[in-house]
Amino acid sequence: MKALETFAIYVMPFLLLGLLAKLLLQRYVVNLTDVQEQAGPKRRARKVFLLGGWRTEK
């Protein structure tokens, strides 16, 4: 019974927060193409650093 109490107190809050975050992200999802369309067609290309590497953003 002690193991079940420990699980409920220490692990369940993180699982519940993760589930809540997942549900909220599914509801308010935004794609990269949507964001780029908001920038407009006249936006110039630029170099950005993403995930440890440089790339050119169109």
PDB file with SEQRES, HELIX, SHEET and CRYST1 records, atoms N, CA, C and O in Angstrom:
SEQRES   1 A   58  MET LYS ALA LEU GLU THR PHE ALA ILE TYR VAL MET PRO          
SEQRES   2 A   58  PHE LEU LEU LEU GLY LEU LEU ALA LYS LEU LEU LEU GLN          
SEQRES   3 A   58  ARG TYR VAL VAL ASN LEU THR ASP VAL GLN GLU GLN ALA          
SEQRES   4 A   58  GLY PRO LYS ARG ARG ALA ARG LYS VAL PHE LEU LEU GLY          
SEQRES   5 A   58  GLY TRP ARG THR GLU LYS                                      
HELIX    1 AA1 LYS A    2  TYR A   10  1                                   9    
HELIX    2 AA2 MET A   12  ARG A   27  1                                  16    
HELIX    3 AA3 LEU A   32  ALA A   39  1                                   8    
SHEET    1 AA1 2 ARG A  46  LEU A  50  0                                        
SHEET    2 AA1 2 GLY A  53  GLU A  57 -1                                        
CRYST1    1.000    1.000    1.000  90.00  90.00  90.00 P 1           1          
ATOM      1  N   MET A   1       0.810  -1.189   0.000  1.00  0.00           N  
ATOM      2  CA  MET A   1       0.000   0.000   0.000  1.00  0.00           C  
ATOM      3  C   MET A   1       0.861   1.263   0.000  1.00  0.00           C  
ATOM      4  O   MET A   1       0.458   2.294  -0.537  1.00  0.00           O  
ATOM      5  N   LYS A   2       2.028   1.178   0.595  1.00  0.00           N  
ATOM      6  CA  LYS A   2       2.933   2.323   0.646  1.00  0.00           C  
ATOM      7  C   LYS A   2       3.371   2.752  -0.759  1.00  0.00           C  
ATOM      8  O   LYS A   2       3.496   3.944  -1.040  1.00  0.00           O  
ATOM      9  N   ALA A   3       3.602   1.769  -1.639  1.00  0.00           N  
ATOM     10  CA  ALA A   3       4.025   2.081  -3.004  1.00  0.00           C  
ATOM     11  C   ALA A   3       2.917   2.806  -3.765  1.00  0.00           C  
ATOM     12  O   ALA A   3       3.197   3.723  -4.537  1.00  0.00           O  
ATOM     13  N   LEU A   4       1.700   2.414  -3.561  1.00  0.00           N  
ATOM     14  CA  LEU A   4       0.568   3.061  -4.223  1.00  0.00           C  
ATOM     15  C   LEU A   4       0.403   4.506  -3.749  1.00  0.00           C  
ATOM     16  O   LEU A   4       0.106   5.390  -4.552  1.00  0.00           O  
ATOM     17  N   GLU A   5       0.590   4.744  -2.477  1.00  0.00           N  
ATOM     18  CA  GLU A   5       0.515   6.109  -1.943  1.00  0.00           C  
ATOM     19  C   GLU A   5       1.626   6.976  -2.514  1.00  0.00           C  
ATOM     20  O   GLU A   5       1.398   8.127  -2.886  1.00  0.00           O  
ATOM     21  N   THR A   6       2.826   6.417  -2.579  1.00  0.00           N  
ATOM     22  CA  THR A   6       3.961   7.152  -3.128  1.00  0.00           C  
ATOM     23  C   THR A   6       3.706   7.500  -4.595  1.00  0.00           C  
ATOM     24  O   THR A   6       3.984   8.618  -5.028  1.00  0.00           O  
ATOM     25  N   PHE A   7       3.185   6.553  -5.347  1.00  0.00           N  
ATOM     26  CA  PHE A   7       2.860   6.798  -6.748  1.00  0.00           C  
ATOM     27  C   PHE A   7       1.828   7.911  -6.874  1.00  0.00           C  
ATOM     28  O   PHE A   7       1.971   8.812  -7.700  1.00  0.00           O  
ATOM     29  N   ALA A   8       0.802   7.842  -6.061  1.00  0.00           N  
ATOM     30  CA  ALA A   8      -0.273   8.827  -6.142  1.00  0.00           C  
ATOM     31  C   ALA A   8       0.211  10.227  -5.784  1.00  0.00           C  
ATOM     32  O   ALA A   8      -0.219  11.203  -6.398  1.00  0.00           O  
ATOM     33  N   ILE A   9       1.082  10.336  -4.815  1.00  0.00           N  
ATOM     34  CA  ILE A   9       1.531  11.647  -4.352  1.00  0.00           C  
ATOM     35  C   ILE A   9       2.599  12.253  -5.267  1.00  0.00           C  
ATOM     36  O   ILE A   9       2.553  13.450  -5.551  1.00  0.00           O  
ATOM     37  N   TYR A  10       3.552  11.452  -5.729  1.00  0.00           N  
ATOM     38  CA  TYR A  10       4.696  11.999  -6.442  1.00  0.00           C  
ATOM     39  C   TYR A  10       4.615  11.886  -7.958  1.00  0.00           C  
ATOM     40  O   TYR A  10       5.215  12.709  -8.649  1.00  0.00           O  
ATOM     41  N   VAL A  11       3.918  10.928  -8.497  1.00  0.00           N  
ATOM     42  CA  VAL A  11       3.929  10.708  -9.942  1.00  0.00           C  
ATOM     43  C   VAL A  11       2.650  11.219 -10.608  1.00  0.00           C  
ATOM     44  O   VAL A  11       2.713  11.815 -11.684  1.00  0.00           O  
ATOM     45  N   MET A  12       1.514  10.997  -9.996  1.00  0.00           N  
ATOM     46  CA  MET A  12       0.244  11.366 -10.620  1.00  0.00           C  
ATOM     47  C   MET A  12       0.125  12.854 -10.960  1.00  0.00           C  
ATOM     48  O   MET A  12      -0.410  13.166 -12.023  1.00  0.00           O  
ATOM     49  N   PRO A  13       0.587  13.789 -10.132  1.00  0.00           N  
ATOM     50  CA  PRO A  13       0.485  15.201 -10.539  1.00  0.00           C  
ATOM     51  C   PRO A  13       1.213  15.493 -11.850  1.00  0.00           C  
ATOM     52  O   PRO A  13       0.720  16.272 -12.666  1.00  0.00           O  
ATOM     53  N   PHE A  14       2.372  14.882 -12.061  1.00  0.00           N  
ATOM     54  CA  PHE A  14       3.104  15.103 -13.308  1.00  0.00           C  
ATOM     55  C   PHE A  14       2.369  14.488 -14.493  1.00  0.00           C  
ATOM     56  O   PHE A  14       2.345  15.068 -15.579  1.00  0.00           O  
ATOM     57  N   LEU A  15       1.775  13.327 -14.293  1.00  0.00           N  
ATOM     58  CA  LEU A  15       1.009  12.704 -15.370  1.00  0.00           C  
ATOM     59  C   LEU A  15      -0.221  13.536 -15.714  1.00  0.00           C  
ATOM     60  O   LEU A  15      -0.557  13.695 -16.888  1.00  0.00           O  
ATOM     61  N   LEU A  16      -0.886  14.062 -14.705  1.00  0.00           N  
ATOM     62  CA  LEU A  16      -2.064  14.892 -14.942  1.00  0.00           C  
ATOM     63  C   LEU A  16      -1.699  16.203 -15.635  1.00  0.00           C  
ATOM     64  O   LEU A  16      -2.411  16.643 -16.537  1.00  0.00           O  
ATOM     65  N   LEU A  17      -0.604  16.825 -15.224  1.00  0.00           N  
ATOM     66  CA  LEU A  17      -0.159  18.058 -15.885  1.00  0.00           C  
ATOM     67  C   LEU A  17       0.221  17.794 -17.335  1.00  0.00           C  
ATOM     68  O   LEU A  17      -0.086  18.598 -18.215  1.00  0.00           O  
ATOM     69  N   GLY A  18       0.885  16.678 -17.588  1.00  0.00           N  
ATOM     70  CA  GLY A  18       1.240  16.325 -18.956  1.00  0.00           C  
ATOM     71  C   GLY A  18       0.017  16.092 -19.817  1.00  0.00           C  
ATOM     72  O   GLY A  18      -0.017  16.526 -20.968  1.00  0.00           O  
ATOM     73  N   LEU A  19      -0.979  15.420 -19.287  1.00  0.00           N  
ATOM     74  CA  LEU A  19      -2.214  15.186 -20.027  1.00  0.00           C  
ATOM     75  C   LEU A  19      -2.939  16.498 -20.298  1.00  0.00           C  
ATOM     76  O   LEU A  19      -3.447  16.709 -21.399  1.00  0.00           O  
ATOM     77  N   LEU A  20      -2.991  17.371 -19.315  1.00  0.00           N  
ATOM     78  CA  LEU A  20      -3.633  18.670 -19.486  1.00  0.00           C  
ATOM     79  C   LEU A  20      -2.917  19.502 -20.551  1.00  0.00           C  
ATOM     80  O   LEU A  20      -3.564  20.119 -21.398  1.00  0.00           O  
ATOM     81  N   ALA A  21      -1.593  19.518 -20.509  1.00  0.00           N  
ATOM     82  CA  ALA A  21      -0.824  20.263 -21.504  1.00  0.00           C  
ATOM     83  C   ALA A  21      -1.060  19.703 -22.902  1.00  0.00           C  
ATOM     84  O   ALA A  21      -1.193  20.461 -23.862  1.00  0.00           O  
ATOM     85  N   LYS A  22      -1.112  18.390 -23.017  1.00  0.00           N  
ATOM     86  CA  LYS A  22      -1.347  17.765 -24.317  1.00  0.00           C  
ATOM     87  C   LYS A  22      -2.712  18.139 -24.869  1.00  0.00           C  
ATOM     88  O   LYS A  22      -2.840  18.432 -26.058  1.00  0.00           O  
ATOM     89  N   LEU A  23      -3.727  18.133 -24.026  1.00  0.00           N  
ATOM     90  CA  LEU A  23      -5.068  18.501 -24.466  1.00  0.00           C  
ATOM     91  C   LEU A  23      -5.153  19.967 -24.880  1.00  0.00           C  
ATOM     92  O   LEU A  23      -5.806  20.296 -25.870  1.00  0.00           O  
ATOM     93  N   LEU A  24      -4.495  20.850 -24.127  1.00  0.00           N  
ATOM     94  CA  LEU A  24      -4.510  22.267 -24.477  1.00  0.00           C  
ATOM     95  C   LEU A  24      -3.757  22.527 -25.772  1.00  0.00           C  
ATOM     96  O   LEU A  24      -4.184  23.357 -26.575  1.00  0.00           O  
ATOM     97  N   LEU A  25      -2.648  21.837 -25.991  1.00  0.00           N  
ATOM     98  CA  LEU A  25      -1.896  22.024 -27.222  1.00  0.00           C  
ATOM     99  C   LEU A  25      -2.668  21.525 -28.432  1.00  0.00           C  
ATOM    100  O   LEU A  25      -2.558  22.106 -29.512  1.00  0.00           O  
ATOM    101  N   GLN A  26      -3.440  20.473 -28.277  1.00  0.00           N  
ATOM    102  CA  GLN A  26      -4.260  19.992 -29.388  1.00  0.00           C  
ATOM    103  C   GLN A  26      -5.367  20.989 -29.710  1.00  0.00           C  
ATOM    104  O   GLN A  26      -5.756  21.127 -30.870  1.00  0.00           O  
ATOM    105  N   ARG A  27      -5.865  21.669 -28.720  1.00  0.00           N  
ATOM    106  CA  ARG A  27      -6.952  22.616 -28.940  1.00  0.00           C  
ATOM    107  C   ARG A  27      -6.462  23.894 -29.611  1.00  0.00           C  
ATOM    108  O   ARG A  27      -7.150  24.436 -30.476  1.00  0.00           O  
ATOM    109  N   TYR A  28      -5.290  24.379 -29.229  1.00  0.00           N  
ATOM    110  CA  TYR A  28      -4.776  25.647 -29.738  1.00  0.00           C  
ATOM    111  C   TYR A  28      -3.546  25.432 -30.607  1.00  0.00           C  
ATOM    112  O   TYR A  28      -2.563  26.162 -30.476  1.00  0.00           O  
ATOM    113  N   VAL A  29      -3.585  24.447 -31.486  1.00  0.00           N  
ATOM    114  CA  VAL A  29      -2.428  24.126 -32.303  1.00  0.00           C  
ATOM    115  C   VAL A  29      -2.240  25.183 -33.402  1.00  0.00           C  
ATOM    116  O   VAL A  29      -3.207  25.650 -34.005  1.00  0.00           O  
ATOM    117  N   VAL A  30      -0.978  25.546 -33.648  1.00  0.00           N  
ATOM    118  CA  VAL A  30      -0.617  26.489 -34.692  1.00  0.00           C  
ATOM    119  C   VAL A  30       0.529  25.875 -35.484  1.00  0.00           C  
ATOM    120  O   VAL A  30       1.527  25.446 -34.905  1.00  0.00           O  
ATOM    121  N   ASN A  31       0.389  25.833 -36.790  1.00  0.00           N  
ATOM    122  CA  ASN A  31       1.431  25.278 -37.644  1.00  0.00           C  
ATOM    123  C   ASN A  31       2.428  26.352 -38.046  1.00  0.00           C  
ATOM    124  O   ASN A  31       2.119  27.543 -38.007  1.00  0.00           O  
ATOM    125  N   LEU A  32       3.612  25.931 -38.429  1.00  0.00           N  
ATOM    126  CA  LEU A  32       4.647  26.864 -38.858  1.00  0.00           C  
ATOM    127  C   LEU A  32       4.208  27.614 -40.105  1.00  0.00           C  
ATOM    128  O   LEU A  32       4.499  28.803 -40.243  1.00  0.00           O  
ATOM    129  N   THR A  33       3.517  26.947 -41.011  1.00  0.00           N  
ATOM    130  CA  THR A  33       3.064  27.616 -42.230  1.00  0.00           C  
ATOM    131  C   THR A  33       2.079  28.743 -41.905  1.00  0.00           C  
ATOM    132  O   THR A  33       2.075  29.770 -42.583  1.00  0.00           O  
ATOM    133  N   ASP A  34       1.255  28.564 -40.889  1.00  0.00           N  
ATOM    134  CA  ASP A  34       0.327  29.626 -40.476  1.00  0.00           C  
ATOM    135  C   ASP A  34       1.090  30.855 -40.001  1.00  0.00           C  
ATOM    136  O   ASP A  34       0.729  31.983 -40.336  1.00  0.00           O  
ATOM    137  N   VAL A  35       2.127  30.640 -39.234  1.00  0.00           N  
ATOM    138  CA  VAL A  35       2.924  31.748 -38.712  1.00  0.00           C  
ATOM    139  C   VAL A  35       3.654  32.453 -39.842  1.00  0.00           C  
ATOM    140  O   VAL A  35       3.731  33.682 -39.848  1.00  0.00           O  
ATOM    141  N   GLN A  36       4.193  31.702 -40.802  1.00  0.00           N  
ATOM    142  CA  GLN A  36       4.903  32.305 -41.920  1.00  0.00           C  
ATOM    143  C   GLN A  36       3.952  33.102 -42.807  1.00  0.00           C  
ATOM    144  O   GLN A  36       4.349  34.133 -43.351  1.00  0.00           O  
ATOM    145  N   GLU A  37       2.727  32.660 -42.965  1.00  0.00           N  
ATOM    146  CA  GLU A  37       1.748  33.408 -43.750  1.00  0.00           C  
ATOM    147  C   GLU A  37       1.411  34.732 -43.088  1.00  0.00           C  
ATOM    148  O   GLU A  37       1.159  35.719 -43.779  1.00  0.00           O  
ATOM    149  N   GLN A  38       1.402  34.773 -41.776  1.00  0.00           N  
ATOM    150  CA  GLN A  38       1.122  36.017 -41.071  1.00  0.00           C  
ATOM    151  C   GLN A  38       2.232  37.029 -41.273  1.00  0.00           C  
ATOM    152  O   GLN A  38       1.983  38.233 -41.210  1.00  0.00           O  
ATOM    153  N   ALA A  39       3.456  36.569 -41.515  1.00  0.00           N  
ATOM    154  CA  ALA A  39       4.584  37.476 -41.719  1.00  0.00           C  
ATOM    155  C   ALA A  39       4.454  38.235 -43.034  1.00  0.00           C  
ATOM    156  O   ALA A  39       4.994  39.333 -43.177  1.00  0.00           O  
ATOM    157  N   GLY A  40       3.740  37.653 -43.992  1.00  0.00           N  
ATOM    158  CA  GLY A  40       3.526  38.337 -45.264  1.00  0.00           C  
ATOM    159  C   GLY A  40       4.513  37.903 -46.327  1.00  0.00           C  
ATOM    160  O   GLY A  40       5.556  37.327 -46.019  1.00  0.00           O  
ATOM    161  N   PRO A  41       4.180  38.181 -47.589  1.00  0.00           N  
ATOM    162  CA  PRO A  41       5.038  37.746 -48.696  1.00  0.00           C  
ATOM    163  C   PRO A  41       6.293  38.592 -48.866  1.00  0.00           C  
ATOM    164  O   PRO A  41       7.234  38.152 -49.528  1.00  0.00           O  
ATOM    165  N   LYS A  42       6.340  39.788 -48.294  1.00  0.00           N  
ATOM    166  CA  LYS A  42       7.482  40.677 -48.497  1.00  0.00           C  
ATOM    167  C   LYS A  42       8.582  40.491 -47.461  1.00  0.00           C  
ATOM    168  O   LYS A  42       9.560  41.239 -47.461  1.00  0.00           O  
ATOM    169  N   ARG A  43       8.440  39.517 -46.590  1.00  0.00           N  
ATOM    170  CA  ARG A  43       9.464  39.283 -45.569  1.00  0.00           C  
ATOM    171  C   ARG A  43      10.722  38.733 -46.225  1.00  0.00           C  
ATOM    172  O   ARG A  43      10.657  37.804 -47.030  1.00  0.00           O  
ATOM    173  N   ARG A  44      11.851  39.304 -45.879  1.00  0.00           N  
ATOM    174  CA  ARG A  44      13.114  38.866 -46.482  1.00  0.00           C  
ATOM    175  C   ARG A  44      13.631  37.610 -45.791  1.00  0.00           C  
ATOM    176  O   ARG A  44      13.300  37.333 -44.638  1.00  0.00           O  
ATOM    177  N   ALA A  45      14.450  36.858 -46.522  1.00  0.00           N  
ATOM    178  CA  ALA A  45      15.062  35.658 -45.946  1.00  0.00           C  
ATOM    179  C   ALA A  45      16.101  36.073 -44.904  1.00  0.00           C  
ATOM    180  O   ALA A  45      16.735  37.120 -45.034  1.00  0.00           O  
ATOM    181  N   ARG A  46      16.269  35.261 -43.888  1.00  0.00           N  
ATOM    182  CA  ARG A  46      17.262  35.563 -42.859  1.00  0.00           C  
ATOM    183  C   ARG A  46      17.848  34.266 -42.328  1.00  0.00           C  
ATOM    184  O   ARG A  46      17.227  33.207 -42.421  1.00  0.00           O  
ATOM    185  N   LYS A  47      19.049  34.358 -41.770  1.00  0.00           N  
ATOM    186  CA  LYS A  47      19.687  33.187 -41.187  1.00  0.00           C  
ATOM    187  C   LYS A  47      19.304  33.098 -39.719  1.00  0.00           C  
ATOM    188  O   LYS A  47      19.392  34.080 -38.981  1.00  0.00           O  
ATOM    189  N   VAL A  48      18.873  31.901 -39.301  1.00  0.00           N  
ATOM    190  CA  VAL A  48      18.479  31.683 -37.914  1.00  0.00           C  
ATOM    191  C   VAL A  48      19.196  30.445 -37.378  1.00  0.00           C  
ATOM    192  O   VAL A  48      19.567  29.546 -38.132  1.00  0.00           O  
ATOM    193  N   PHE A  49      19.378  30.422 -36.071  1.00  0.00           N  
ATOM    194  CA  PHE A  49      20.008  29.298 -35.397  1.00  0.00           C  
ATOM    195  C   PHE A  49      18.911  28.464 -34.771  1.00  0.00           C  
ATOM    196  O   PHE A  49      18.185  28.946 -33.902  1.00  0.00           O  
ATOM    197  N   LEU A  50      18.779  27.200 -35.206  1.00  0.00           N  
ATOM    198  CA  LEU A  50      17.709  26.354 -34.723  1.00  0.00           C  
ATOM    199  C   LEU A  50      18.247  24.965 -34.419  1.00  0.00           C  
ATOM    200  O   LEU A  50      18.806  24.307 -35.296  1.00  0.00           O  
ATOM    201  N   LEU A  51      18.080  24.519 -33.182  1.00  0.00           N  
ATOM    202  CA  LEU A  51      18.465  23.180 -32.749  1.00  0.00           C  
ATOM    203  C   LEU A  51      19.921  22.851 -33.079  1.00  0.00           C  
ATOM    204  O   LEU A  51      20.225  21.767 -33.578  1.00  0.00           O  
ATOM    205  N   GLY A  52      20.793  23.774 -32.802  1.00  0.00           N  
ATOM    206  CA  GLY A  52      22.219  23.521 -32.949  1.00  0.00           C  
ATOM    207  C   GLY A  52      22.751  23.708 -34.352  1.00  0.00           C  
ATOM    208  O   GLY A  52      23.872  23.286 -34.635  1.00  0.00           O  
ATOM    209  N   GLY A  53      21.993  24.324 -35.242  1.00  0.00           N  
ATOM    210  CA  GLY A  53      22.485  24.526 -36.606  1.00  0.00           C  
ATOM    211  C   GLY A  53      21.906  25.793 -37.223  1.00  0.00           C  
ATOM    212  O   GLY A  53      20.822  26.248 -36.859  1.00  0.00           O  
ATOM    213  N   TRP A  54      22.655  26.343 -38.161  1.00  0.00           N  
ATOM    214  CA  TRP A  54      22.193  27.550 -38.863  1.00  0.00           C  
ATOM    215  C   TRP A  54      21.405  27.130 -40.093  1.00  0.00           C  
ATOM    216  O   TRP A  54      21.778  26.177 -40.777  1.00  0.00           O  
ATOM    217  N   ARG A  55      20.320  27.835 -40.377  1.00  0.00           N  
ATOM    218  CA  ARG A  55      19.550  27.584 -41.575  1.00  0.00           C  
ATOM    219  C   ARG A  55      18.997  28.910 -42.093  1.00  0.00           C  
ATOM    220  O   ARG A  55      18.897  29.884 -41.348  1.00  0.00           O  
ATOM    221  N   THR A  56      18.643  28.936 -43.367  1.00  0.00           N  
ATOM    222  CA  THR A  56      18.063  30.118 -43.960  1.00  0.00           C  
ATOM    223  C   THR A  56      16.553  29.993 -43.924  1.00  0.00           C  
ATOM    224  O   THR A  56      15.984  29.024 -44.427  1.00  0.00           O  
ATOM    225  N   GLU A  57      15.916  30.976 -43.328  1.00  0.00           N  
ATOM    226  CA  GLU A  57      14.464  30.980 -43.215  1.00  0.00           C  
ATOM    227  C   GLU A  57      13.895  31.810 -44.357  1.00  0.00           C  
ATOM    228  O   GLU A  57      14.327  32.940 -44.583  1.00  0.00           O  
ATOM    229  N   LYS A  58      12.940  31.259 -45.067  1.00  0.00           N  
ATOM    230  CA  LYS A  58      12.353  31.965 -46.212  1.00  0.00           C  
ATOM    231  C   LYS A  58      11.234  32.864 -45.790  1.00  0.00           C  
ATOM    232  O   LYS A  58      10.629  33.532 -46.629  1.00  0.00           O  
TER     233      LYS A  58                                                      
END                                                                             
